[in-house]
Amino acid sequence: MKIWKKMVLGAALCVGAVMGSYAATGGIAWDKAPVKTNDLSSLQNGAKLFVNYCLNCHSAAFMRFNRLQDLGLTEQQIKDNLLFTTDKVGETMRSAIDPLQAKAWFGANPPDLTLIARSRAGAGGTGADYIYTLLRSYYRDPAKPTGWNNLAFPNIGMPNPLWQLQGTRKPIFDTIEEHGHEVHAFTGRWDQLTPGTMTPLQFDQAVGDLVNYLQWMGEPAQNKRVMIGVWVMMFLLVFTLIAWRLNAAYWKDVK
């Protein structure tokens, strides 16, 4: 009976840790990103968000502006809405920040984001899942130099780039005892300190569009690759049927 009680207690502690132990796991569990790289309206909105909120500090050195025509945008629309005054449509997406200033402000140069959605995959999910969770997990922390912290990336050096859209908020923690120590467990609930320009639902949708674009940017030809793969599989299926019937015809007189 004592062994059974210990098993139940251990299971309860494990569940508490999985629900959001912030101190020991190095971040919360990742949410599933709503990635649909064939949704052109989502990708176009994600590209707009990327240029307006990410490209100030982060580059996308392997992506050219004119490649956005694959998303259904015309060259003129790209020039009018997504280019800075000094950029040209055939140039790569370079950040506006000075690398020396970035290192002084954040401690390191912001990473290039061209392949970020492909490089951040881990045991918790895909790279898109990680970014989707990260951008929705910022909270105010006056103890940090930037004034921001993040549940998915504790002690992050980057401030919240989307705080005007999301507003400011703080996570609600429960204090539980785990192996004789008090641990702060994230409840999944937030205190909204100041409102943003978007509702929580609108903000989640906007982050989903941004992550969708980052996923597409890591491999712009992925939709075409999938389409070609489907046609190849259909051809092989038809060819297999033909080969099977030819084989039967060749061997029908052999006894």
C-alpha positions in Angstrom: 0.0 0.0 0.0 2.9 2.4 0.8 4.5 1.6 -2.6 1.2 2.4 -4.3 0.9 5.7 -2.5 4.5 6.6 -3.5 3.7 5.7 -7.2 0.6 8.0 -7.1 2.6 10.8 -5.5 5.3 10.4 -8.1 2.8 10.5 -10.9 1.2 13.6 -9.6 4.6 15.4 -9.4 5.4 14.4 -12.9 2.1 15.7 -14.2 2.7 19.0 -12.3 6.1 19.2 -14.0 4.7 18.5 -17.5 2.0 21.1 -17.0 4.6 23.8 -16.8 7.5 23.5 -14.4 9.4 26.7 -15.2 12.4 26.3 -12.9 13.7 22.9 -13.9 12.8 22.3 -17.5 14.3 25.4 -19.1 10.9 26.3 -20.7 7.3 25.3 -21.1 5.9 22.7 -23.5 5.6 23.9 -27.1 2.2 24.6 -28.7 1.4 23.2 -32.1 1.8 25.9 -34.7 -1.0 26.3 -37.3 1.3 25.9 -40.3 -0.4 25.9 -43.8 2.2 26.8 -46.3 -0.4 26.7 -49.1 -2.5 29.5 -47.6 -1.4 32.5 -49.6 -3.3 35.1 -47.6 -1.7 33.8 -44.4 1.7 33.8 -46.0 1.2 37.4 -47.3 0.2 38.6 -43.9 3.2 36.8 -42.4 5.6 38.4 -44.8 4.2 41.9 -43.9 4.6 41.1 -40.2 8.2 39.8 -40.8 9.2 43.0 -42.7 7.6 45.3 -40.1 8.6 43.6 -36.9 11.5 41.3 -37.5 13.6 42.8 -40.3 14.6 45.7 -38.2 17.0 43.5 -36.2 17.1 40.1 -38.0 18.2 39.5 -41.5 17.0 36.8 -44.0 20.2 36.7 -46.0 19.2 33.8 -48.2 15.8 35.2 -49.3 15.3 37.9 -52.0 12.3 40.2 -51.9 11.3 39.3 -55.5 10.8 35.7 -54.3 7.7 36.9 -52.6 6.0 36.8 -56.0 5.6 33.1 -55.3 3.1 34.2 -52.6 0.9 35.9 -55.2 2.3 39.4 -54.8 3.3 41.5 -57.8 6.6 43.2 -58.0 4.9 46.6 -57.6 3.1 45.4 -54.5 6.4 44.3 -53.0 8.0 47.7 -53.8 5.1 49.6 -52.4 4.5 47.7 -49.2 7.5 45.6 -48.2 10.6 47.5 -49.3 12.5 50.1 -47.3 13.4 53.2 -49.2 17.0 52.1 -49.9 16.2 48.5 -50.8 15.7 47.0 -54.3 13.4 44.2 -55.2 16.1 41.9 -56.3 18.1 42.3 -53.1 18.2 40.0 -50.1 16.4 40.8 -46.9 19.0 42.6 -44.8 18.4 44.0 -41.3 18.5 47.7 -40.7 20.4 47.5 -37.4 24.1 48.1 -37.1 25.8 44.8 -36.0 28.0 46.6 -33.4 25.0 48.3 -31.9 23.1 45.0 -31.8 25.9 43.3 -29.9 26.1 46.2 -27.5 22.4 46.2 -26.8 21.6 42.5 -26.8 25.0 40.9 -26.0 25.1 39.2 -29.4 24.1 39.8 -33.0 20.5 38.7 -33.7 20.6 35.5 -35.8 19.6 35.2 -39.4 16.0 34.0 -39.7 16.0 32.4 -43.2 16.3 28.9 -41.9 15.1 29.5 -38.3 12.0 27.3 -38.6 14.0 24.4 -39.9 16.9 24.7 -37.4 14.9 25.0 -34.2 13.2 21.6 -34.2 13.7 19.5 -31.1 12.2 16.9 -28.8 9.3 19.4 -28.1 8.2 19.6 -31.7 9.0 21.3 -34.9 10.9 24.6 -35.3 7.6 26.3 -36.2 6.1 25.0 -32.9 9.0 26.5 -31.0 8.8 29.9 -32.6 5.0 29.9 -32.3 5.3 29.2 -28.5 8.2 31.6 -28.0 6.4 34.6 -29.6 3.3 34.0 -27.4 5.2 33.5 -24.1 6.8 36.9 -23.4 6.0 38.7 -20.2 7.2 41.8 -18.3 10.1 41.2 -16.0 11.7 44.4 -14.5 14.6 42.4 -13.2 15.9 41.8 -16.8 18.0 44.4 -18.7 15.4 44.5 -21.5 12.4 44.5 -19.2 11.2 41.2 -20.8 11.4 37.5 -20.1 10.0 34.4 -21.8 8.5 31.2 -20.6 9.8 29.2 -23.6 13.3 30.7 -23.4 14.0 31.8 -19.9 16.4 34.8 -19.6 16.1 35.5 -23.3 18.1 38.5 -24.5 15.6 39.6 -27.1 12.8 41.9 -26.0 9.2 41.2 -27.2 9.1 42.4 -30.8 5.3 42.2 -30.9 4.4 43.8 -27.6 2.4 46.6 -29.2 0.1 44.0 -30.8 -0.1 41.8 -27.7 0.1 44.3 -24.9 1.9 43.5 -21.7 1.1 40.7 -19.3 2.5 38.4 -16.6 2.1 34.7 -16.2 0.3 33.2 -13.2 2.3 30.6 -11.3 1.4 28.1 -8.7 3.9 27.1 -6.0 4.2 23.3 -5.6 6.6 21.1 -3.7 8.7 18.8 -5.7 11.2 16.5 -4.0 11.3 18.7 -1.0 11.8 21.9 -3.0 9.3 24.6 -3.9 8.9 24.9 -7.7 6.9 27.6 -9.6 4.6 25.9 -12.1 2.9 27.9 -14.9 -0.8 27.5 -14.7 -1.5 28.4 -18.3 -3.2 31.6 -17.3 -2.0 35.2 -17.7 -2.7 38.6 -16.0 -3.1 41.3 -18.7 -1.3 44.4 -17.6 -2.0 46.7 -20.5 -4.0 45.9 -23.7 -2.5 45.6 -27.1 -3.9 46.7 -30.5 -5.1 43.1 -31.0 -7.3 40.7 -29.0 -5.6 37.5 -27.8 -7.3 35.6 -30.6 -6.2 38.0 -33.2 -2.7 38.0 -31.9 -2.5 34.2 -31.9 -3.7 34.3 -35.6 -1.1 37.0 -36.5 1.7 34.9 -34.8 0.5 31.9 -36.7 0.7 33.8 -40.0 4.3 35.0 -39.1 5.4 31.5 -38.2 3.7 30.2 -41.4 5.8 32.6 -43.4 9.0 31.6 -41.6 8.3 28.0 -42.3 7.7 28.8 -46.0 10.9 30.9 -46.2 13.0 28.0 -45.0 12.1 26.2 -48.2 10.1 28.2 -50.7 9.9 25.3 -53.1 8.3 22.9 -50.5 4.8 23.2 -52.0 6.0 22.5 -55.5 8.1 19.6 -54.2 5.0 18.1 -52.5 2.9 18.5 -55.6 5.6 16.9 -57.8 5.9 14.1 -55.3 2.1 13.4 -55.5 2.3 13.2 -59.3 5.3 10.9 -59.1 3.5 8.6 -56.8 0.4 8.5 -59.1 2.6 7.8 -62.1 4.4 4.9 -60.2 1.0 3.5 -59.2 -0.3 3.5 -62.8 3.0 2.1 -64.1 2.9 -0.7 -61.5 -0.6 -1.7 -62.7 0.7 -1.7 -66.3 3.8 -3.7 -65.4 1.7 -6.2 -63.5 -0.6 -6.7 -66.5 2.4 -7.0 -68.9 4.0 -9.5 -66.7 0.8 -11.6 -66.8 0.6 -11.3 -70.6 4.3 -12.4 -71.0 3.9 -15.5 -68.8 0.4 -16.6 -69.7 1.6 -19.4 -72.1 4.3 -20.7 -69.7 3.2 -23.7 -67.9 
